[in-house]
Amino acid sequence: MSIVTPELGLIFWQIFIFGIVLVLLRAFAWKPILASLKERESSIEGALRMADQAKLEMQELKAGNEKLLAEARMERDRILKEATDVSNQLIEQAKNKATEEGSRMIMQAREAIQNEKNAALAEVKNTAAKLSIDIAERILRRELADQPAQQQLVDSYLQEVKLN
């Protein structure tokens, strides 16, 4: 077996052709391939940045939604508390008004009763006075001399008059 040693001319031409292929690859293949790889890398980085930005925006939206939800709950609680307070206040006012109205009506009824009582007493007094005057007048007209006859006359007048 013999090993073949290449000649110097062959080595030169191989190096020369390799250099030409290298220059051609560098000019026409590597630059587009590297540019394509760089473009692909930048698009991937951009997509990752956009994904991160979208993630941040989603977190911000979620935080904003939670904040709005919390504010809405607080507003609802405030409105319910105000409505309860107003309702309690209206109930209290209605109770006070009803109590005042009831007290006023009781006072008016008491006054009316007192007025009727006073009127009835005055009527009784007037009737008693008229009756006394009428009896005295009748007694004086007759001018009876004896005491038993006067007493009998008074008794008969008292029986005639009926008090209501």
Disulfide bonds with the S-S distance in Angstrom:
none
